[in-house]
Amino acid sequence: MKLELLTDEDLMHLLKRGDKLALLVLYERHSLKVWSYLLKRVPPNSAEDLFQDCFVKVVEKKDGWNGVLKITIRLQTSYSMVQ
């Protein structure tokens, strides 16, 4: 199965089951968006830590993901939570 062809929702279901490659695909798919989002809101030197924290929060909160929120909204929410 090519993970790159799956939807974010399918990847999150795989991540919930412990598939680390699903996280890699989500990271590759959304990292530029998250980075741009952060750079618009915080200084670049703060953005690096927040960037990593956003993806860590997605993993930590994966079991609470209910399929309703898009992953980009979840990442933006994670950014708000780490501030």
N, C-alpha and C positions, 0 to 999 in steps of 0.2 A: 504494500500500500504506500503510495506517495503522500506523505504527510502535507507537502506543500499544496496539494490540491484540496485539502479539507478546509471546511469553514472554521472560523474562530471558535464557534460553538462546539464543533466536533473535537477540535484540539483541546479545548478546556475539559471536555469529558474525558479525553485520554489523559490529560494532566491530572485530573482528579483520581485516576486509576494508577498514577505513578509513572506515566510515560514521560521521561525527561526529554526525549526528542521533540515532543509536542511543545514544550517550553521553548526550545531552541527555534522552532518554526515561528512561534508567536513573537519571540524576541526579534528575529530577522524581519518579520512582517511589520512590526510596530515600533521598533527602536528609534527610527528617524522621526516619527510623529511625536513620540514621547520626548525625545531630546529637544525638538523644536518647541514643543509646548513649555518645557521647563526653561529654556533660554529666554522665552518671552516674559517669564515671571521672576526669575532669580538671576543673580550674577553667575557668570560661567564657572567660577571656582566652587560655588555651592551646587551647581547643577549636576556635577559628576556623582556626588554622594546620593543626591536625591534620585538621580536616574537609576542607580543600582537599587536603591531602596524601593522604588516603584515596582520593579520586577520581583524583588524579594517578597513584597506584600502580596502580589498576585499569587505567588506560590503558597505563602502562609495562609491566605484567605480562600484558597481554591475550593475547599469543601463547602464554603458558604455561597459560592457562585451558583445562581439558580437558572442561568440561561437567559435571563431577561436583559441584563445590561450587556451592551457590547463591550468587548475587551478594551477598546480605547477609552471608554467612559470609566471602566474599572481602573485602568492605569492612571487616569486623571484623578479619580477619587483617591487612589493610593498615594498620589503626590500630595493631596490635601492632608492625608492622614499622617504623613511623615514630617510635616512642617511643625 
